[in-house]
Amino acid sequence: MKSALIFIIIILFSAASLLSQELPPVHLDYASYAVSADGKVIGYFGNQRRVQLKSTSEVSKYVLWSLIATEDRDFYNHDGVSVKGLIRGILKTITGSTQGGSTLTMQLARNLFLSHERSIGRKINEIELAKKLEAHFTKDQILLLYLNTVYFGRGAYGIWAAAQEYFQKTPDKLDLAESAVLVGLLQSPSGYDAERKPDKLLSRRNEVLHNLIEVGKLSEKEYNRLRNIPLNINLRQNTGRHFLEYVRKEAVEILKEKGLKLSADQLKITTTLDYSLQEISENNIRQQWDNLPEKMKTLQIGFVSVEPSTGFIKAMIGGNPEADARGLNRAVQIKRQPGSSFKAFLYGSMIEDGFTTATPLLDSPIVVDKGKPTEWSPNNSDDSYSGKFIPMITAVQHSVNLAAAYAITKIINPDSVVSFAERCGIKSYIPPYPSIALGTAEVSPIEMAEGYAVFASYGTYADPVSILKIEGQDGSLIYSSSGNRIYVIDSADCYLITSILQTVIDSGTASVIRKYFKGPAAGKTGTTQNSTDVWFVGYTPELSTAIWMGYDSPKQKLTGGFQYGGSVCAPLWGKIMKQHSVVFNQFYNPDKIEEIELCVETGQRATDNCLLRSKSFVNSIKIPDPCYLHSLKEIYELHHSF
């Protein structure tokens, strides 16, 4: 004990001799951060995950109680140094340990200005700096600075990031048990790791709770109740990695014009992301990827969901679960052949030109530019053909390639298809060649999701939006966006396109979806002829989603039952939609939609002489002419020709 007192005298004398020195400037690295549309943190931009609190009023009182009861019960009675604590600390130092004895202010001084070297010299500096902190700041300010500084594990610096990391809530919402967990972690974040050592963390939490009994903040009865409840840790997952990087790049460009930087200014970015949908999508993709044969583990995915009419990006995945988030984002940066999923724009352009869903198309071999370098002779996926005319709706439903080839060579020209696709938001170059009917031009998944969103929104194209607003540290609005929208396609035409794309899911190439999802849905599968790329683009009134799967190298083909959009991408979409917890509305009929009888043989308005008829929806301002084949004039001319 005598030695301990000598040490204390030396320390206090040394500290007193240094008090004339200035307090070093306080500097902490704070991060900008991004949240989902519903306020959940999806990531940080900065060297450390630390978000500054401005007042202790932003922290639950239970955190303050637990902290003082556990770390420094004399906090409000000392000037930075506790003599009792110091004696305890010196005794431990003599026995080979320098732990213990530090007040909250001394801990703060160490974290702000010193290393974690275990020595008497450091302890002397700690005392000096603690006294200076007490002289310079109020007790409340010291508490706030402490809570903004300390490390809680899992990359979380400060109580704000810790509350988000462990419980996905703000610090003011922490209850008593949660507060005790976080305060307990301060002693050893790795020693009480929530995932690897939950039992130790539970025991440590209960120690903190017991401390509250000793300071009169908790009754024995309440303690006995709390000590038996589970930890209820809700760890923040690394959700939306590729989307976060996409947002970072967008934000950098926005802020550049305003003279701000993500890394230097403390900003809050509110994004368009639907956190639940993102989580559901990632979980389903992870499950599918885990079940792949080992030789296919390099398979990649581009996945993006947008909200029709707004363009708000609701989910985005730029690669397989092991893909680098800062690498290639396959949802927005790749361009691959969409296969038959591009047919929606072919048939959409025909409907816009006044053709009907019953327009007959020939399912028969065709050769374009025979004998020339540009010769094109498409085939159906199974190399068969009927040699008969089939209605447009059937050609879409079963993805009949030869019918699509007939349409673009005999009924409508490639330039019209290109123009229609461009108005729907396809920005990639589409060469005006007949082969585009089968999706030979290269596009990105986000373009396809935006293009189909036009049909879902009854004609409105919206530029993709990822950032709703950016706020400064003081809550000031720096940037906001509601998107850019333009009406590009007639609403009735969009409804007709939707009606034929619904058959793809109800009874066509994507009918596997109905095993999982029973709600309103329209979409189209896509598979390239060399089995390099597989797609499904589907939508409901609330959401348009494009899914691409393939390898980064176009030379590598999909095999083993994974080479069709209908067998790989479509069921994935069905599972995600089934789990997505929103109320899906039905597609509605615009006022201009009218149901009439059409001639099966011509697709035109049926006359009394048409023997084969079918009821179909048409745009009332584009009512087709009477059937030319069975009109009275044609019958009269036929009769008098004999």
C-alpha positions as CSV (number, residue, x, y, z in Angstrom):
1,M,0.0,0.0,0.0
2,K,2.9,2.3,0.8
3,S,4.3,1.8,-2.7
4,A,0.9,2.5,-4.2
5,L,0.6,5.9,-2.3
6,I,4.1,6.9,-3.6
7,F,3.0,6.1,-7.1
8,I,-0.1,8.2,-6.6
9,I,1.9,11.2,-5.3
10,I,4.3,11.0,-8.3
11,I,1.4,10.8,-10.7
12,L,-0.6,13.7,-9.2
13,F,2.6,15.8,-8.9
14,S,3.5,15.1,-12.5
15,A,0.0,15.9,-13.7
16,A,-0.1,19.1,-11.8
17,S,3.2,20.2,-13.4
18,L,1.7,19.7,-16.9
19,L,-1.6,21.5,-16.4
20,S,-0.3,24.7,-18.0
21,Q,-0.1,23.0,-21.4
22,E,-3.0,23.5,-23.8
23,L,-5.6,20.8,-24.5
24,P,-4.9,19.2,-27.9
25,P,-7.6,19.8,-30.5
26,V,-10.4,17.2,-30.4
27,H,-10.8,15.5,-33.8
28,L,-13.0,12.6,-34.7
29,D,-13.7,11.0,-38.1
30,Y,-17.4,11.1,-38.8
31,A,-19.0,9.3,-41.7
32,S,-21.8,10.1,-44.2
33,Y,-24.3,7.3,-44.3
34,A,-27.2,6.0,-46.5
35,V,-30.6,4.8,-45.4
36,S,-33.3,2.9,-47.2
37,A,-36.6,4.6,-48.0
38,D,-38.0,3.4,-44.6
39,G,-34.9,4.7,-42.7
40,K,-32.8,1.5,-42.2
41,V,-29.1,2.1,-42.4
42,I,-27.6,0.3,-45.5
43,G,-24.0,1.7,-45.2
44,Y,-21.5,4.3,-44.4
45,F,-19.1,6.5,-46.4
46,G,-15.9,7.3,-44.5
47,N,-12.9,5.9,-42.6
48,Q,-15.0,4.9,-39.6
49,R,-18.6,4.0,-39.0
50,R,-19.3,6.9,-36.8
51,V,-22.3,9.4,-36.8
52,Q,-22.2,12.4,-34.5
53,L,-24.9,13.0,-32.0
54,K,-25.5,16.6,-31.0
55,S,-27.0,16.1,-27.6
56,T,-27.4,13.4,-24.9
57,S,-31.1,13.9,-25.3
58,E,-30.7,11.8,-28.5
59,V,-29.6,8.9,-26.3
60,S,-31.8,6.6,-24.1
61,K,-31.6,7.5,-20.4
62,Y,-31.0,3.7,-19.9
63,V,-27.7,4.0,-21.7
64,L,-26.6,6.9,-19.5
65,W,-27.6,5.1,-16.3
66,S,-25.9,1.8,-17.4
67,L,-22.7,3.7,-18.5
68,I,-22.2,5.6,-15.2
69,A,-23.2,2.7,-13.0
70,T,-20.7,0.4,-14.8
71,E,-17.8,2.6,-15.8
72,D,-17.7,5.6,-13.3
73,R,-20.1,5.9,-10.4
74,D,-18.4,9.0,-9.2
75,F,-18.6,10.7,-12.5
76,Y,-20.5,13.8,-11.3
77,N,-18.3,14.2,-8.2
78,H,-14.7,14.2,-9.6
79,D,-12.6,16.6,-11.6
80,G,-11.5,13.9,-14.1
81,V,-9.7,11.6,-11.6
82,S,-11.1,9.4,-8.9
83,V,-8.7,8.8,-6.1
84,K,-10.3,5.5,-5.1
85,G,-10.3,4.3,-8.6
86,L,-6.7,5.4,-9.0
87,I,-5.5,3.5,-6.0
88,R,-7.3,0.4,-7.4
89,G,-5.6,1.0,-10.7
90,I,-2.1,1.5,-9.3
91,L,-2.4,-1.7,-7.2
92,K,-3.3,-3.6,-10.4
93,T,-0.4,-2.0,-12.1
94,I,2.0,-3.2,-9.4
95,T,0.7,-6.7,-9.8
96,G,1.3,-6.7,-13.6
97,S,-2.0,-5.2,-14.9
98,T,-2.7,-1.6,-15.9
99,Q,-6.4,-2.1,-16.2
100,G,-8.9,-0.4,-14.0
101,G,-9.0,2.8,-12.2
102,S,-9.8,5.1,-15.1
103,T,-12.8,7.4,-15.0
104,L,-15.0,8.0,-18.0
105,T,-13.0,11.3,-18.6
106,M,-9.7,9.4,-18.4
107,Q,-11.0,6.8,-20.9
108,L,-12.1,9.6,-23.1
109,A,-8.7,11.3,-22.9
110,R,-7.0,8.0,-23.8
111,N,-9.3,7.4,-26.8
112,L,-9.0,10.9,-28.1
113,F,-5.3,11.6,-27.6
114,L,-3.3,8.6,-26.5
115,S,-2.3,5.1,-27.5
116,H,-3.4,2.0,-25.6
117,E,0.1,1.4,-24.3
118,R,0.1,0.0,-20.7
119,S,2.5,2.1,-18.7
120,I,2.7,4.6,-15.8
121,G,3.7,7.3,-18.3
122,R,0.6,6.9,-20.3
123,K,-1.5,7.0,-17.1
124,I,0.1,10.3,-16.1
125,N,-0.8,11.8,-19.5
126,E,-4.3,10.4,-19.1
127,I,-4.8,12.2,-15.8
128,E,-3.4,15.4,-17.1
129,L,-5.7,15.3,-20.2
130,A,-8.7,14.2,-18.2
131,K,-8.3,17.3,-15.9
132,K,-8.1,19.5,-18.9
133,L,-11.2,18.0,-20.5
134,E,-13.1,18.6,-17.2
135,A,-11.9,22.2,-17.2
136,H,-12.9,22.7,-20.8
137,F,-16.2,20.8,-21.1
138,T,-19.3,20.3,-18.9
139,K,-20.1,16.9,-17.6
140,D,-22.9,16.5,-20.2
141,Q,-20.5,17.5,-23.0
142,I,-18.0,14.9,-21.8
143,L,-20.6,12.2,-21.7
144,L,-21.7,13.1,-25.3
145,L,-18.1,13.2,-26.5
146,Y,-17.5,9.8,-24.9
147,L,-20.6,8.3,-26.4
148,N,-19.6,9.6,-29.8
149,T,-16.0,8.2,-29.5
150,V,-16.0,4.7,-28.0
151,Y,-15.8,1.5,-30.0
152,F,-18.5,-1.1,-29.6
153,G,-17.2,-3.8,-32.0
154,R,-18.4,-4.8,-35.5
155,G,-16.9,-1.7,-36.9
156,A,-19.3,0.6,-34.9
157,Y,-17.8,3.7,-33.4
158,G,-20.0,5.7,-31.1
159,I,-23.4,4.9,-29.7
160,W,-25.4,5.9,-32.8
161,A,-23.6,3.3,-35.0
162,A,-23.7,0.7,-32.3
163,A,-27.5,1.0,-31.8
164,Q,-27.9,0.6,-35.6
165,E,-25.4,-2.3,-35.8
166,Y,-26.8,-4.4,-33.0
167,F,-30.4,-3.5,-32.8
168,Q,-31.2,-1.5,-36.1
169,K,-32.6,1.4,-34.2
170,T,-31.6,4.9,-33.1
171,P,-30.0,5.3,-29.6
172,D,-33.0,7.1,-28.1
173,K,-35.1,4.0,-28.8
174,L,-32.9,1.6,-26.9
175,D,-34.7,-0.2,-23.9
176,L,-33.0,-1.1,-20.6
177,A,-31.8,-4.5,-21.6
178,E,-30.4,-3.3,-25.0
179,S,-28.7,-0.4,-23.3
180,A,-27.0,-2.8,-20.9
181,V,-25.8,-5.0,-23.8
182,L,-24.1,-2.0,-25.5
183,V,-22.5,-0.7,-22.3
184,G,-21.3,-4.3,-21.5
185,L,-19.5,-4.5,-24.9
186,L,-17.3,-1.6,-24.0
187,Q,-15.1,-3.7,-21.7
188,S,-14.1,-6.0,-24.6
189,P,-16.0,-5.9,-27.9
190,S,-14.2,-9.0,-29.2
191,G,-14.4,-10.8,-25.9
192,Y,-18.2,-10.5,-25.9
193,D,-18.8,-10.8,-29.6
194,A,-22.5,-11.1,-30.2
195,E,-22.2,-13.9,-32.9
196,R,-19.3,-15.9,-31.5
197,K,-19.8,-15.5,-27.8
198,P,-23.5,-14.8,-27.1
199,D,-23.4,-16.6,-23.7
200,K,-20.6,-14.4,-22.5
201,L,-22.4,-11.3,-23.7
202,L,-25.6,-12.4,-21.9
203,S,-23.6,-12.8,-18.7
204,R,-21.9,-9.4,-19.2
205,R,-25.3,-7.7,-19.9
206,N,-26.6,-9.1,-16.6
207,E,-23.6,-7.7,-14.8
208,V,-24.4,-4.3,-16.1
209,L,-28.0,-4.7,-15.0
210,H,-26.9,-5.7,-11.6
211,N,-24.8,-2.6,-11.3
212,L,-28.0,-0.6,-11.7
213,I,-29.4,-2.3,-8.6
214,E,-26.3,-1.1,-6.7
215,V,-26.9,2.5,-7.7
216,G,-30.6,2.4,-7.0
217,K,-31.8,2.6,-10.6
218,L,-33.3,-1.0,-10.8
219,S,-35.2,-3.1,-8.3
220,E,-34.3,-6.7,-7.5
221,K,-37.7,-7.8,-9.0
222,E,-37.2,-6.0,-12.3
223,Y,-33.6,-7.3,-12.4
224,N,-34.7,-10.9,-12.0
225,R,-37.2,-10.4,-14.8
226,L,-34.7,-8.8,-17.2
227,R,-31.9,-11.2,-16.5
228,N,-33.9,-14.1,-18.0
229,I,-34.9,-12.4,-21.3
230,P,-32.7,-13.3,-24.4
231,L,-30.3,-10.8,-25.9
232,N,-32.6,-10.1,-28.9
233,I,-29.7,-8.9,-30.9
234,N,-30.8,-7.8,-34.4
235,L,-27.5,-7.4,-36.2
236,R,-27.4,-5.2,-39.2
237,Q,-26.6,-7.2,-42.3
238,N,-24.4,-6.2,-45.2
239,T,-27.5,-5.7,-47.3
240,G,-27.6,-3.8,-50.6
241,R,-23.8,-3.8,-51.2
242,H,-24.0,-3.2,-55.0
243,F,-26.8,-0.6,-54.6
244,L,-24.7,1.2,-51.9
245,E,-21.8,1.6,-54.3
246,Y,-24.2,2.7,-57.1
247,V,-25.5,5.4,-54.7
248,R,-22.0,6.4,-53.7
249,K,-21.1,7.1,-57.3
250,E,-24.4,9.0,-57.9
251,A,-23.9,11.1,-54.7
252,V,-20.3,12.0,-55.6
253,E,-21.5,13.5,-58.9
254,I,-24.3,15.4,-57.2
255,L,-22.1,16.7,-54.4
256,K,-19.3,17.7,-56.8
257,E,-21.5,20.5,-58.2
258,K,-22.2,21.7,-54.6
259,G,-18.6,21.7,-53.4
260,L,-19.2,18.9,-50.9
261,K,-17.6,15.5,-50.4
262,L,-19.0,12.3,-48.9
263,S,-15.7,11.6,-47.1
264,A,-15.4,15.1,-45.5
265,D,-19.0,16.3,-44.8
266,Q,-21.3,14.5,-42.5
267,L,-24.3,13.8,-44.7
268,K,-27.4,11.6,-44.6
269,I,-28.5,10.1,-47.9
270,T,-32.1,8.8,-48.1
271,T,-32.4,6.3,-50.9
272,T,-35.2,4.7,-52.8
273,L,-34.3,1.2,-51.6
274,D,-37.0,-1.1,-50.2
275,Y,-35.0,-2.8,-47.5
276,S,-37.4,-5.7,-47.1
277,L,-37.5,-6.4,-50.8
278,Q,-33.7,-6.2,-51.0
279,E,-33.3,-8.6,-48.2
280,I,-35.8,-11.1,-49.7
281,S,-34.1,-10.9,-53.1
282,E,-30.6,-11.4,-51.6
283,N,-31.8,-14.4,-49.5
284,N,-33.4,-16.1,-52.5
285,I,-30.5,-15.5,-54.8
286,R,-28.1,-16.8,-52.1
287,Q,-30.2,-19.9,-51.7
288,Q,-30.2,-20.5,-55.4
289,W,-26.5,-19.9,-55.7
290,D,-25.7,-22.2,-52.8
291,N,-27.5,-25.0,-54.6
292,L,-25.5,-24.6,-57.8
293,P,-23.0,-27.3,-58.8
294,E,-19.5,-26.4,-57.7
295,K,-18.4,-25.9,-61.3
296,M,-21.1,-23.2,-61.8
297,K,-20.0,-21.0,-58.8
298,T,-18.8,-18.3,-61.1
299,L,-22.3,-17.8,-62.4
300,Q,-23.3,-14.2,-62.1
301,I,-26.6,-12.3,-61.8
302,G,-27.9,-8.8,-62.6
303,F,-31.1,-8.0,-60.7
304,V,-32.9,-4.8,-60.5
305,S,-36.5,-3.8,-59.4
306,V,-38.0,-0.3,-60.1
307,E,-41.2,1.3,-59.2
308,P,-43.3,2.0,-62.3
309,S,-44.2,5.7,-62.9
310,T,-41.5,6.9,-60.5
311,G,-38.4,5.0,-61.6
312,F,-37.4,4.6,-58.0
313,I,-34.9,1.7,-57.7
314,K,-36.3,-0.6,-55.0
315,A,-33.8,-3.4,-55.1
316,M,-30.5,-4.0,-56.9
317,I,-28.0,-6.9,-57.0
318,G,-25.0,-6.6,-59.2
319,G,-23.4,-10.1,-58.9
320,N,-23.5,-13.4,-57.1
321,P,-23.2,-13.4,-53.3
322,E,-19.4,-13.5,-53.5
323,A,-19.0,-10.7,-56.1
324,D,-17.0,-7.6,-55.1
325,A,-19.4,-4.8,-54.4
326,R,-17.0,-2.3,-55.9
327,G,-16.4,-4.3,-59.0
328,L,-18.6,-4.8,-62.0
329,N,-22.3,-4.1,-61.2
330,R,-24.1,-6.4,-63.6
331,A,-27.5,-4.8,-62.9
332,V,-26.4,-1.6,-64.6
333,Q,-23.0,-1.9,-66.2
334,I,-23.2,-5.0,-68.4
335,K,-24.9,-5.2,-71.8
336,R,-26.0,-8.6,-73.0
337,Q,-28.5,-10.0,-75.5
338,P,-32.0,-10.1,-73.9
339,G,-33.2,-12.9,-76.2
340,S,-37.0,-13.3,-76.4
341,S,-37.6,-10.8,-73.5
342,F,-37.1,-8.1,-76.2
343,K,-40.2,-9.3,-78.0
344,A,-42.3,-7.2,-75.8
345,F,-41.1,-4.2,-77.7
346,L,-41.6,-5.9,-81.1
347,Y,-45.2,-6.7,-80.3
348,G,-45.7,-3.4,-78.5
349,S,-44.8,-1.5,-81.6
350,M,-47.3,-3.6,-83.6
351,I,-50.1,-2.9,-81.1
352,E,-49.2,0.8,-81.2
353,D,-49.5,0.7,-85.0
354,G,-53.1,-0.7,-84.7
355,F,-52.6,-4.4,-85.0
356,T,-54.5,-6.6,-82.5
357,T,-53.6,-9.3,-80.1
358,A,-55.2,-11.7,-82.6
359,T,-53.2,-10.6,-85.6
360,P,-52.1,-13.9,-87.4
361,L,-48.4,-14.6,-87.7
362,L,-46.9,-17.4,-89.7
363,D,-44.9,-20.0,-87.8
364,S,-42.8,-21.2,-90.7
365,P,-39.1,-21.0,-91.7
366,I,-37.8,-17.8,-93.1
367,V,-34.5,-16.6,-94.6
368,V,-33.5,-13.0,-94.8
369,D,-30.7,-11.8,-97.2
370,K,-30.1,-15.3,-98.5
371,G,-26.6,-15.8,-99.8
372,K,-25.4,-12.5,-98.3
373,P,-23.0,-11.9,-95.3
374,T,-26.1,-10.7,-93.4
375,E,-28.1,-13.8,-94.1
376,W,-30.5,-14.6,-91.2
377,S,-32.4,-17.8,-90.9
378,P,-33.9,-18.1,-87.4
379,N,-35.4,-21.2,-85.7
380,N,-37.8,-22.0,-83.0
381,S,-36.2,-23.1,-79.7
382,D,-37.0,-26.8,-80.4
383,D,-36.3,-26.5,-84.1
384,S,-39.9,-27.4,-85.0
385,Y,-42.6,-25.3,-86.7
386,S,-46.3,-25.7,-87.4
387,G,-46.4,-24.1,-90.9
388,K,-49.6,-22.3,-89.8
389,F,-50.7,-18.8,-88.9
390,I,-51.1,-18.3,-85.1
391,P,-52.5,-15.3,-83.2
392,M,-50.0,-12.8,-81.8
393,I,-51.1,-13.6,-78.3
394,T,-50.2,-17.3,-78.9
395,A,-46.8,-16.3,-80.4
396,V,-46.0,-14.3,-77.3
397,Q,-47.3,-16.9,-74.9
398,H,-45.1,-19.7,-76.2
399,S,-42.3,-17.5,-77.5
400,V,-42.5,-18.6,-81.1
401,N,-39.4,-17.2,-82.8
402,L,-40.5,-17.8,-86.4
403,A,-43.7,-15.8,-85.7
404,A,-41.6,-12.9,-84.4
405,A,-39.4,-13.1,-87.5
406,Y,-42.4,-13.1,-89.7
407,A,-43.8,-10.0,-87.9
408,I,-40.6,-7.9,-88.3
409,T,-40.1,-8.8,-91.9
410,K,-43.7,-8.9,-93.3
411,I,-45.8,-6.7,-91.0
412,I,-43.7,-4.0,-89.3
413,N,-40.2,-2.7,-90.0
414,P,-37.2,-2.8,-87.6
415,D,-37.0,1.1,-87.4
416,S,-40.5,1.1,-85.8
417,V,-39.4,-1.4,-83.2
418,V,-36.2,0.6,-82.4
419,S,-38.2,3.8,-82.0
420,F,-40.7,2.1,-79.7
421,A,-38.0,0.5,-77.6
422,E,-36.2,3.9,-77.3
423,R,-39.3,5.6,-76.1
424,C,-39.7,2.9,-73.4
425,G,-36.2,3.8,-72.1
426,I,-33.8,1.5,-74.0
427,K,-30.8,3.8,-74.3
428,S,-28.3,1.2,-75.7
429,Y,-27.8,1.2,-79.5
430,I,-30.3,-1.1,-81.3
431,P,-29.3,-1.7,-84.9
432,P,-32.4,-1.7,-87.2
433,Y,-32.0,-5.3,-88.4
434,P,-34.7,-8.0,-88.4
435,S,-32.7,-10.1,-85.9
436,I,-33.5,-7.7,-83.1
437,A,-37.0,-9.3,-83.0
438,L,-35.2,-12.2,-81.2
439,G,-33.2,-10.0,-78.9
440,T,-29.8,-9.9,-80.6
441,A,-29.1,-6.3,-79.6
442,E,-27.3,-5.8,-76.2
443,V,-29.0,-4.1,-73.3
444,S,-28.6,-3.8,-69.6
445,P,-31.0,-5.2,-66.9
446,I,-31.9,-1.8,-65.6
447,E,-32.9,-0.7,-69.1
448,M,-35.2,-3.8,-69.4
449,A,-36.7,-3.1,-66.0
450,E,-37.4,0.5,-66.9
451,G,-38.8,-0.5,-70.3
452,Y,-41.3,-2.9,-68.9
453,A,-42.2,-0.4,-66.2
454,V,-43.7,1.7,-69.0
455,F,-46.3,-1.0,-69.6
456,A,-46.9,-1.4,-65.8
457,S,-47.5,2.4,-65.4
458,Y,-49.8,2.6,-68.4
459,G,-47.4,4.6,-70.6
460,T,-45.2,6.7,-68.3
461,Y,-41.4,6.4,-68.6
462,A,-39.4,7.5,-65.6
463,D,-35.6,7.9,-65.4
464,P,-34.1,5.6,-62.7
465,V,-33.7,7.3,-59.3
466,S,-31.6,6.0,-56.4
467,I,-31.4,9.0,-54.1
468,L,-34.5,10.8,-52.7
469,K,-32.6,13.4,-50.7
470,I,-29.3,14.4,-49.2
471,E,-29.3,16.2,-45.9
472,G,-26.5,18.1,-44.1
473,Q,-25.3,17.5,-40.5
474,D,-27.8,20.1,-39.3
475,G,-30.7,18.5,-41.2
476,S,-30.6,21.1,-44.0
477,L,-31.8,19.9,-47.4
478,I,-28.9,19.8,-49.8
479,Y,-30.5,17.8,-52.6
480,S,-33.8,16.2,-53.4
481,S,-35.3,14.4,-56.4
482,S,-38.7,13.1,-57.3
483,G,-37.5,11.9,-60.7
484,N,-38.2,12.8,-64.3
485,R,-41.3,11.4,-66.0
486,I,-42.7,11.5,-69.5
487,Y,-45.8,10.0,-71.0
488,V,-44.6,7.9,-74.0
489,I,-47.1,5.2,-74.8
490,D,-50.9,5.2,-75.0
491,S,-52.4,3.7,-71.8
492,A,-54.8,1.4,-73.7
493,D,-51.9,0.1,-75.8
494,C,-50.0,-0.6,-72.6
495,Y,-52.9,-2.6,-71.2
496,L,-53.0,-4.7,-74.4
497,I,-49.3,-5.4,-74.1
498,T,-49.8,-6.4,-70.5
499,S,-52.7,-8.7,-71.5
500,I,-50.5,-10.8,-73.8
501,L,-47.6,-10.8,-71.4
502,Q,-49.9,-12.1,-68.7
503,T,-50.4,-15.3,-70.7
504,V,-46.7,-16.0,-70.6
505,I,-47.0,-16.4,-66.8
506,D,-50.5,-17.9,-66.6
507,S,-49.9,-20.7,-69.2
508,G,-46.8,-19.9,-71.2
509,T,-43.0,-20.1,-70.9
510,A,-43.0,-18.7,-67.4
511,S,-45.9,-20.7,-66.0
512,V,-43.6,-22.1,-63.3
513,I,-44.2,-18.8,-61.5
514,R,-47.7,-19.8,-60.7
515,K,-46.2,-22.5,-58.3
516,Y,-45.1,-19.6,-56.1
517,F,-46.9,-16.4,-56.9
518,K,-50.7,-16.1,-57.5
519,G,-51.0,-12.4,-57.8
520,P,-51.4,-10.2,-60.9
521,A,-48.3,-10.5,-63.1
522,A,-47.0,-10.1,-66.6
523,G,-43.6,-10.7,-68.1
524,K,-41.4,-12.5,-70.6
525,T,-38.6,-15.0,-70.5
526,G,-35.5,-14.7,-72.6
527,T,-32.8,-17.2,-73.7
528,T,-30.1,-16.6,-76.2
529,Q,-29.6,-19.2,-78.9
530,N,-26.2,-20.1,-77.7
531,S,-27.3,-20.5,-74.0
532,T,-25.0,-17.7,-72.9
533,D,-27.7,-15.4,-71.3
534,V,-31.0,-16.2,-69.6
535,W,-33.5,-13.6,-68.6
536,F,-36.9,-12.9,-67.0
537,V,-38.5,-9.5,-67.0
538,G,-41.7,-9.3,-65.0
539,Y,-44.0,-6.8,-63.5
540,T,-46.9,-6.1,-61.3
541,P,-48.7,-2.7,-61.1
542,E,-46.3,-1.9,-58.2
543,L,-42.9,-3.3,-59.4
544,S,-41.0,-4.0,-62.6
545,T,-38.0,-6.4,-62.3
546,A,-35.3,-7.6,-64.7
547,I,-33.2,-10.7,-63.9
548,W,-30.2,-11.7,-66.0
549,M,-28.0,-14.7,-65.4
550,G,-24.9,-15.8,-67.2
551,Y,-21.1,-15.7,-67.0
552,D,-18.9,-12.7,-67.3
553,S,-17.3,-14.4,-70.3
554,P,-19.8,-14.6,-73.2
555,K,-17.9,-17.7,-74.4
556,Q,-19.0,-19.7,-71.4
557,K,-22.4,-21.4,-71.8
558,L,-25.1,-22.4,-69.3
559,T,-25.8,-26.1,-69.0
560,G,-27.4,-28.7,-66.9
561,G,-31.0,-27.3,-66.9
562,F,-29.8,-23.8,-66.2
563,Q,-29.9,-22.6,-69.8
564,Y,-33.5,-21.3,-70.0
565,G,-34.9,-18.1,-68.6
566,G,-38.1,-19.9,-67.8
567,S,-36.4,-22.5,-65.6
568,V,-33.8,-20.3,-63.8
569,C,-34.9,-16.7,-63.7
570,A,-38.7,-17.0,-63.7
571,P,-39.0,-19.2,-60.6
572,L,-36.6,-16.9,-58.7
573,W,-38.9,-13.9,-59.5
574,G,-42.0,-15.9,-58.4
575,K,-40.4,-16.8,-55.1
576,I,-39.4,-13.2,-54.4
577,M,-42.8,-11.8,-55.3
578,K,-44.5,-14.4,-53.1
579,Q,-42.4,-13.3,-50.1
580,H,-42.7,-9.5,-50.9
581,S,-45.1,-8.2,-48.2
582,V,-47.1,-5.7,-50.2
583,V,-50.7,-5.7,-51.4
584,F,-50.6,-6.2,-55.1
585,N,-53.3,-4.4,-57.0
586,Q,-54.9,-5.8,-60.2
587,F,-54.2,-4.4,-63.6
588,Y,-57.2,-2.2,-64.5
589,N,-58.8,-1.6,-67.9
590,P,-58.4,2.0,-69.2
591,D,-61.5,3.7,-70.4
592,K,-60.4,3.3,-74.0
593,I,-60.3,-0.5,-73.8
594,E,-63.2,-2.2,-75.6
595,E,-64.0,-5.9,-76.1
596,I,-65.1,-6.8,-79.6
597,E,-65.2,-9.9,-81.8
598,L,-62.2,-10.4,-84.1
599,C,-61.8,-12.8,-87.0
600,V,-59.4,-15.5,-86.1
601,E,-58.1,-15.7,-89.7
602,T,-57.2,-12.0,-90.1
603,G,-57.2,-10.5,-86.6
604,Q,-59.6,-7.8,-87.9
605,R,-63.1,-6.8,-86.8
606,A,-65.3,-9.8,-87.4
607,T,-68.2,-9.6,-89.9
608,D,-71.3,-11.7,-90.0
609,N,-69.5,-13.9,-92.6
610,C,-66.5,-14.7,-90.3
611,L,-67.0,-18.3,-89.2
612,L,-64.1,-18.3,-86.7
613,R,-64.2,-15.5,-84.1
614,S,-62.8,-14.7,-80.8
615,K,-63.5,-12.0,-78.3
616,S,-60.5,-9.7,-77.7
617,F,-59.7,-6.4,-76.2
618,V,-58.8,-3.5,-78.5
619,N,-58.0,0.2,-78.2
620,S,-61.3,1.9,-79.0
621,I,-59.6,4.7,-80.9
622,K,-57.9,2.0,-83.0
623,I,-60.8,-0.2,-83.9
624,P,-59.6,-2.4,-86.7
625,D,-61.3,-2.4,-90.1
626,P,-63.9,-5.1,-90.9
627,C,-62.3,-8.4,-91.9
628,Y,-61.2,-8.0,-95.5
629,L,-61.3,-11.7,-96.1
630,H,-65.0,-12.1,-95.2
631,S,-66.5,-8.8,-96.0
632,L,-69.6,-8.6,-98.2
633,K,-67.6,-6.9,-101.0
634,E,-65.1,-9.8,-101.1
635,I,-67.9,-12.4,-101.1
636,Y,-69.7,-10.5,-103.9
637,E,-66.6,-10.3,-106.1
638,L,-65.8,-14.0,-105.4
639,H,-69.4,-15.0,-106.5
640,H,-69.3,-13.0,-109.8
641,S,-65.9,-14.3,-110.7
642,F,-67.4,-17.7,-111.7
